[in-house]
């Protein structure tokens, strides 16, 4: 990789990371809490396990969308 490509990729990564804790992370944390509530407090084990699968899906979708955002920015910069 050349210096201009490295600095361009580094700038894009910094721009994306500046947003902090994104809504997907908050939704994942909330769904874990909800799953624990259903499983232990309400005693609805099957519902707790079902809700417990949501964080993986949420994080997977967020990762895909971030990668698409990076790809689009790299294409805009001509890389």
N, CA, C and O atoms as CSV, one atom per row, in Angstrom:
chain,resi,resn,atom,element,x,y,z
A,1,UNK,N,N,0.833,-1.182,0.000
A,1,UNK,CA,C,0.000,0.000,0.000
A,1,UNK,C,C,0.877,1.244,0.000
A,1,UNK,O,O,1.891,1.284,0.696
A,2,UNK,N,N,0.502,2.251,-0.765
A,2,UNK,CA,C,1.268,3.489,-0.764
A,2,UNK,C,C,0.870,4.356,0.418
A,2,UNK,O,O,-0.123,4.091,1.095
A,3,UNK,N,N,1.661,5.398,0.655
A,3,UNK,CA,C,1.387,6.302,1.770
A,3,UNK,C,C,0.030,6.973,1.647
A,3,UNK,O,O,-0.687,7.117,2.638
A,4,UNK,N,N,-0.329,7.388,0.427
A,4,UNK,CA,C,-1.617,8.067,0.248
A,4,UNK,C,C,-2.782,7.111,0.510
A,4,UNK,O,O,-3.805,7.513,1.064
A,5,UNK,N,N,-2.625,5.849,0.113
A,5,UNK,CA,C,-3.674,4.871,0.373
A,5,UNK,C,C,-3.790,4.585,1.863
A,5,UNK,O,O,-4.898,4.459,2.383
A,6,UNK,N,N,-2.660,4.483,2.556
A,6,UNK,CA,C,-2.670,4.218,3.998
A,6,UNK,C,C,-3.294,5.376,4.758
A,6,UNK,O,O,-4.083,5.155,5.677
A,7,UNK,N,N,-2.954,6.603,4.393
A,7,UNK,CA,C,-3.522,7.762,5.087
A,7,UNK,C,C,-5.005,7.892,4.780
A,7,UNK,O,O,-5.781,8.289,5.649
A,8,UNK,N,N,-5.408,7.567,3.569
A,8,UNK,CA,C,-6.823,7.622,3.195
A,8,UNK,C,C,-7.622,6.582,3.980
A,8,UNK,O,O,-8.693,6.889,4.503
A,9,UNK,N,N,-7.109,5.359,4.062
A,9,UNK,CA,C,-7.793,4.302,4.810
A,9,UNK,C,C,-7.821,4.625,6.295
A,9,UNK,O,O,-8.826,4.373,6.959
A,10,UNK,N,N,-6.739,5.177,6.827
A,10,UNK,CA,C,-6.703,5.556,8.231
A,10,UNK,C,C,-7.694,6.657,8.547
A,10,UNK,O,O,-8.328,6.636,9.602
A,11,UNK,N,N,-7.839,7.626,7.641
A,11,UNK,CA,C,-8.797,8.709,7.840
A,11,UNK,C,C,-10.221,8.205,7.818
A,11,UNK,O,O,-11.053,8.661,8.603
A,12,UNK,N,N,-10.512,7.276,6.937
A,12,UNK,CA,C,-11.863,6.700,6.859
A,12,UNK,C,C,-12.175,5.925,8.126
A,12,UNK,O,O,-13.272,6.040,8.671
A,13,UNK,N,N,-11.215,5.133,8.600
A,13,UNK,CA,C,-11.433,4.362,9.828
A,13,UNK,C,C,-11.659,5.283,11.017
A,13,UNK,O,O,-12.509,5.012,11.865
A,14,UNK,N,N,-10.900,6.370,11.081
A,14,UNK,CA,C,-11.065,7.319,12.187
A,14,UNK,C,C,-12.430,7.996,12.112
A,14,UNK,O,O,-13.083,8.179,13.140
A,15,UNK,N,N,-12.870,8.369,10.916
A,15,UNK,CA,C,-14.164,9.017,10.745
A,15,UNK,C,C,-15.310,8.112,11.178
A,15,UNK,O,O,-16.269,8.573,11.797
A,16,UNK,N,N,-15.212,6.842,10.859
A,16,UNK,CA,C,-16.263,5.893,11.231
A,16,UNK,C,C,-16.254,5.640,12.734
A,16,UNK,O,O,-17.318,5.516,13.341
A,17,UNK,N,N,-15.084,5.561,13.341
A,17,UNK,CA,C,-14.981,5.268,14.774
A,17,UNK,C,C,-15.321,6.457,15.658
A,17,UNK,O,O,-15.560,6.272,16.851
A,18,UNK,N,N,-15.352,7.662,15.124
A,18,UNK,CA,C,-15.640,8.843,15.926
A,18,UNK,C,C,-17.066,8.867,16.457
A,18,UNK,O,O,-17.371,9.607,17.393
A,19,UNK,N,N,-17.926,8.072,15.873
A,19,UNK,CA,C,-19.329,8.094,16.281
A,19,UNK,C,C,-19.547,7.518,17.681
A,19,UNK,O,O,-20.599,7.756,18.274
A,20,UNK,N,N,-18.588,6.771,18.225
A,20,UNK,CA,C,-18.726,6.213,19.564
A,20,UNK,C,C,-19.637,5.002,19.583
A,20,UNK,O,O,-19.675,4.219,18.635
A,21,UNK,N,N,-20.371,4.860,20.674
A,21,UNK,CA,C,-21.265,3.722,20.849
A,21,UNK,C,C,-22.500,3.926,19.974
A,21,UNK,O,O,-23.310,4.817,20.226
A,22,UNK,N,N,-22.631,3.109,18.968
A,22,UNK,CA,C,-23.717,3.309,18.011
A,22,UNK,C,C,-25.006,2.629,18.457
A,22,UNK,O,O,-24.999,1.849,19.408
A,23,UNK,N,N,-26.104,2.919,17.780
A,23,UNK,CA,C,-27.395,2.346,18.163
A,23,UNK,C,C,-27.432,0.816,18.133
A,23,UNK,O,O,-28.164,0.199,18.907
A,24,UNK,N,N,-26.651,0.204,17.251
A,24,UNK,CA,C,-26.625,-1.260,17.192
A,24,UNK,C,C,-26.060,-1.847,18.476
A,24,UNK,O,O,-26.560,-2.857,18.972
A,25,UNK,N,N,-25.026,-1.223,19.012
A,25,UNK,CA,C,-24.445,-1.712,20.268
A,25,UNK,C,C,-25.435,-1.541,21.415
A,25,UNK,O,O,-25.581,-2.428,22.256
A,26,UNK,N,N,-26.104,-0.411,21.443
A,26,UNK,CA,C,-27.104,-0.188,22.486
A,26,UNK,C,C,-28.265,-1.173,22.373
A,26,UNK,O,O,-28.752,-1.681,23.384
A,27,UNK,N,N,-28.709,-1.444,21.145
A,27,UNK,CA,C,-29.791,-2.407,20.949
A,27,UNK,C,C,-29.360,-3.809,21.367
A,27,UNK,O,O,-30.152,-4.560,21.936
A,28,UNK,N,N,-28.120,-4.160,21.089
A,28,UNK,CA,C,-27.609,-5.472,21.482
A,28,UNK,C,C,-27.546,-5.617,22.992
A,28,UNK,O,O,-27.925,-6.651,23.541
A,29,UNK,N,N,-27.066,-4.578,23.661
A,29,UNK,CA,C,-26.997,-4.601,25.128
A,29,UNK,C,C,-28.401,-4.704,25.709
A,29,UNK,O,O,-28.637,-5.447,26.662
A,30,UNK,N,N,-29.335,-3.947,25.125
A,30,UNK,CA,C,-30.718,-3.997,25.597
A,30,UNK,C,C,-31.352,-5.359,25.404
A,30,UNK,O,O,-32.093,-5.827,26.268
A,31,UNK,N,N,-31.069,-6.002,24.277
A,31,UNK,CA,C,-31.661,-7.315,24.041
A,31,UNK,C,C,-31.068,-8.384,24.952
A,31,UNK,O,O,-31.760,-9.332,25.324
A,32,UNK,N,N,-29.795,-8.243,25.313
A,32,UNK,CA,C,-29.209,-9.175,26.279
A,32,UNK,C,C,-29.898,-9.010,27.634
A,32,UNK,O,O,-30.241,-9.991,28.295
A,33,UNK,N,N,-30.094,-7.755,28.034
A,33,UNK,CA,C,-30.782,-7.499,29.302
A,33,UNK,C,C,-32.205,-8.054,29.269
A,33,UNK,O,O,-32.665,-8.653,30.241
A,34,UNK,N,N,-32.897,-7.855,28.154
A,34,UNK,CA,C,-34.260,-8.368,28.017
A,34,UNK,C,C,-34.277,-9.892,28.052
A,34,UNK,O,O,-35.169,-10.486,28.658
A,35,UNK,N,N,-33.304,-10.529,27.411
A,35,UNK,CA,C,-33.225,-11.988,27.423
A,35,UNK,C,C,-33.000,-12.512,28.838
A,35,UNK,O,O,-33.621,-13.492,29.249
A,36,UNK,N,N,-32.122,-11.862,29.569
A,36,UNK,CA,C,-31.883,-12.277,30.959
A,36,UNK,C,C,-33.130,-12.084,31.816
A,36,UNK,O,O,-33.434,-12.906,32.680
A,37,UNK,N,N,-33.838,-11.007,31.573
A,37,UNK,CA,C,-35.078,-10.750,32.305
A,37,UNK,C,C,-36.100,-11.853,32.043
A,37,UNK,O,O,-36.688,-12.401,32.976
A,38,UNK,N,N,-36.306,-12.174,30.761
A,38,UNK,CA,C,-37.272,-13.223,30.433
A,38,UNK,C,C,-36.842,-14.572,31.005
A,38,UNK,O,O,-37.666,-15.318,31.534
A,39,UNK,N,N,-35.568,-14.878,30.900
A,39,UNK,CA,C,-35.087,-16.201,31.292
A,39,UNK,C,C,-35.107,-16.403,32.808
A,39,UNK,O,O,-35.588,-17.426,33.295
A,40,UNK,N,N,-34.584,-15.424,33.551
A,40,UNK,CA,C,-34.433,-15.610,34.990
A,40,UNK,C,C,-35.572,-15.021,35.815
A,40,UNK,O,O,-36.017,-15.648,36.776
A,41,UNK,N,N,-36.045,-13.852,35.469
A,41,UNK,CA,C,-37.056,-13.186,36.287
A,41,UNK,C,C,-38.448,-13.730,35.992
A,41,UNK,O,O,-39.185,-14.095,36.907
A,42,UNK,N,N,-38.800,-13.782,34.719
A,42,UNK,CA,C,-40.134,-14.236,34.347
A,42,UNK,C,C,-40.234,-15.755,34.242
A,42,UNK,O,O,-41.332,-16.310,34.271
A,43,UNK,N,N,-39.094,-16.426,34.122
A,43,UNK,CA,C,-39.093,-17.879,34.018
A,43,UNK,C,C,-39.498,-18.400,32.648
A,43,UNK,O,O,-39.773,-19.590,32.493
A,44,UNK,N,N,-39.537,-17.523,31.657
A,44,UNK,CA,C,-39.889,-17.931,30.291
A,44,UNK,C,C,-38.598,-18.248,29.538
A,44,UNK,O,O,-38.062,-17.421,28.800
A,45,UNK,N,N,-38.118,-19.474,29.751
A,45,UNK,CA,C,-36.811,-19.850,29.219
A,45,UNK,C,C,-36.755,-19.808,27.698
A,45,UNK,O,O,-35.778,-19.319,27.131
A,46,UNK,N,N,-37.785,-20.310,27.034
A,46,UNK,CA,C,-37.764,-20.347,25.577
A,46,UNK,C,C,-37.764,-18.934,24.985
A,46,UNK,O,O,-37.044,-18.671,24.022
A,47,UNK,N,N,-38.550,-18.037,25.543
A,47,UNK,CA,C,-38.564,-16.650,25.060
A,47,UNK,C,C,-37.224,-15.981,25.349
A,47,UNK,O,O,-36.724,-15.217,24.523
A,48,UNK,N,N,-36.644,-16.257,26.502
A,48,UNK,CA,C,-35.337,-15.700,26.833
A,48,UNK,C,C,-34.262,-16.152,25.860
A,48,UNK,O,O,-33.402,-15.363,25.468
A,49,UNK,N,N,-34.306,-17.417,25.470
A,49,UNK,CA,C,-33.333,-17.922,24.501
A,49,UNK,C,C,-33.556,-17.302,23.124
A,49,UNK,O,O,-32.597,-16.998,22.415
A,50,UNK,N,N,-34.810,-17.117,22.749
A,50,UNK,CA,C,-35.121,-16.503,21.459
A,50,UNK,C,C,-34.610,-15.063,21.411
A,50,UNK,O,O,-33.949,-14.667,20.450
A,51,UNK,N,N,-34.912,-14.296,22.432
A,51,UNK,CA,C,-34.456,-12.904,22.480
A,51,UNK,C,C,-32.942,-12.850,22.584
A,51,UNK,O,O,-32.323,-11.901,22.102
A,52,UNK,N,N,-32.338,-13.848,23.202
A,52,UNK,CA,C,-30.884,-13.904,23.330
A,52,UNK,C,C,-30.167,-14.090,22.006
A,52,UNK,O,O,-28.959,-13.865,21.933
A,53,UNK,N,N,-30.869,-14.492,20.961
A,53,UNK,CA,C,-30.266,-14.620,19.632
A,53,UNK,C,C,-30.221,-13.296,18.878
A,53,UNK,O,O,-29.491,-13.181,17.894
A,54,UNK,N,N,-30.968,-12.314,19.306
A,54,UNK,CA,C,-31.034,-11.035,18.605
A,54,UNK,C,C,-29.708,-10.281,18.548
A,54,UNK,O,O,-29.383,-9.734,17.495
A,55,UNK,N,N,-28.919,-10.223,19.639
A,55,UNK,CA,C,-27.689,-9.413,19.571
A,55,UNK,C,C,-26.755,-9.824,18.443
A,55,UNK,O,O,-26.148,-8.967,17.801
A,56,UNK,N,N,-26.634,-11.109,18.197
A,56,UNK,CA,C,-25.749,-11.581,17.127
A,56,UNK,C,C,-26.239,-11.067,15.778
A,56,UNK,O,O,-25.443,-10.630,14.947
A,57,UNK,N,N,-27.537,-11.120,15.567
A,57,UNK,CA,C,-28.106,-10.643,14.313
A,57,UNK,C,C,-27.925,-9.135,14.176
A,57,UNK,O,O,-27.564,-8.649,13.104
A,58,UNK,N,N,-28.171,-8.403,15.240
A,58,UNK,CA,C,-28.033,-6.944,15.211
A,58,UNK,C,C,-26.587,-6.545,14.917
A,58,UNK,O,O,-26.340,-5.678,14.079
A,59,UNK,N,N,-25.639,-7.172,15.602
A,59,UNK,CA,C,-24.228,-6.838,15.398
A,59,UNK,C,C,-23.769,-7.254,13.999
A,59,UNK,O,O,-22.992,-6.541,13.363
A,60,UNK,N,N,-24.241,-8.391,13.527
A,60,UNK,CA,C,-23.894,-8.826,12.174
A,60,UNK,C,C,-24.386,-7.857,11.115
A,60,UNK,O,O,-23.659,-7.543,10.172
A,61,UNK,N,N,-25.613,-7.381,11.264
A,61,UNK,CA,C,-26.152,-6.419,10.304
A,61,UNK,C,C,-25.409,-5.084,10.387
A,61,UNK,O,O,-25.132,-4.462,9.362
A,62,UNK,N,N,-25.091,-4.651,11.593
A,62,UNK,CA,C,-24.353,-3.394,11.760
A,62,UNK,C,C,-22.961,-3.495,11.132
A,62,UNK,O,O,-22.486,-2.544,10.511
A,63,UNK,N,N,-22.314,-4.643,11.295
A,63,UNK,CA,C,-20.992,-4.855,10.706
A,63,UNK,C,C,-21.072,-4.801,9.189
A,63,UNK,O,O,-20.232,-4.175,8.542
A,64,UNK,N,N,-22.067,-5.447,8.624
A,64,UNK,CA,C,-22.251,-5.414,7.172
A,64,UNK,C,C,-22.443,-3.983,6.680
A,64,UNK,O,O,-21.835,-3.579,5.688
A,65,UNK,N,N,-23.281,-3.222,7.366
A,65,UNK,CA,C,-23.544,-1.846,6.942
A,65,UNK,C,C,-22.299,-0.971,7.073
A,65,UNK,O,O,-22.060,-0.116,6.221
A,66,UNK,N,N,-21.506,-1.167,8.116
A,66,UNK,CA,C,-20.260,-0.399,8.262
A,66,UNK,C,C,-19.275,-0.748,7.157
A,66,UNK,O,O,-18.615,0.139,6.615
A,67,UNK,N,N,-19.165,-2.035,6.814
A,67,UNK,CA,C,-18.260,-2.440,5.738
A,67,UNK,C,C,-18.700,-1.859,4.400
A,67,UNK,O,O,-17.862,-1.467,3.587
A,68,UNK,N,N,-19.993,-1.804,4.171
A,68,UNK,CA,C,-20.497,-1.181,2.950
A,68,UNK,C,C,-20.175,0.310,2.922
A,68,UNK,O,O,-19.856,0.856,1.866
A,69,UNK,N,N,-20.257,0.965,4.066
A,69,UNK,CA,C,-19.927,2.378,4.173
A,69,UNK,C,C,-18.444,2.596,3.856
A,69,UNK,O,O,-18.098,3.537,3.143
A,70,UNK,N,N,-17.581,1.746,4.375
A,70,UNK,CA,C,-16.151,1.841,4.097
A,70,UNK,C,C,-15.895,1.615,2.616
A,70,UNK,O,O,-15.110,2.339,2.003
A,71,UNK,N,N,-16.548,0.619,2.039
A,71,UNK,CA,C,-16.359,0.326,0.611
A,71,UNK,C,C,-16.757,1.518,-0.252
A,71,UNK,O,O,-16.047,1.877,-1.192
A,72,UNK,N,N,-17.905,2.132,0.075
A,72,UNK,CA,C,-18.359,3.293,-0.700
A,72,UNK,C,C,-17.395,4.461,-0.577
A,72,UNK,O,O,-17.115,5.139,-1.566
A,73,UNK,N,N,-16.880,4.708,0.631
A,73,UNK,CA,C,-15.935,5.809,0.816
A,73,UNK,C,C,-14.642,5.555,0.072
A,73,UNK,O,O,-14.059,6.483,-0.489
A,74,UNK,N,N,-14.182,4.306,0.057
A,74,UNK,CA,C,-12.963,3.990,-0.684
A,74,UNK,C,C,-13.182,4.160,-2.184
A,74,UNK,O,O,-12.285,4.628,-2.887
A,75,UNK,N,N,-14.343,3.793,-2.679
A,75,UNK,CA,C,-14.634,3.972,-4.097
A,75,UNK,C,C,-14.726,5.454,-4.455
A,75,UNK,O,O,-14.315,5.854,-5.544
A,76,UNK,N,N,-15.263,6.269,-3.547
A,76,UNK,CA,C,-15.349,7.712,-3.794
A,76,UNK,C,C,-13.967,8.336,-3.892
A,76,UNK,O,O,-13.760,9.273,-4.664
A,77,UNK,N,N,-13.013,7.820,-3.107
A,77,UNK,CA,C,-11.661,8.363,-3.103
A,77,UNK,C,C,-10.821,7.819,-4.238
A,77,UNK,O,O,-9.668,8.220,-4.396
A,78,UNK,N,N,-11.372,6.917,-5.029
A,78,UNK,CA,C,-10.659,6.390,-6.188
A,78,UNK,C,C,-9.683,5.288,-5.877
A,78,UNK,O,O,-8.729,5.067,-6.622
A,79,UNK,N,N,-9.911,4.592,-4.784
A,79,UNK,CA,C,-8.995,3.505,-4.423
A,79,UNK,C,C,-9.529,2.197,-4.874
A,79,UNK,O,O,-8.896,1.164,-4.660
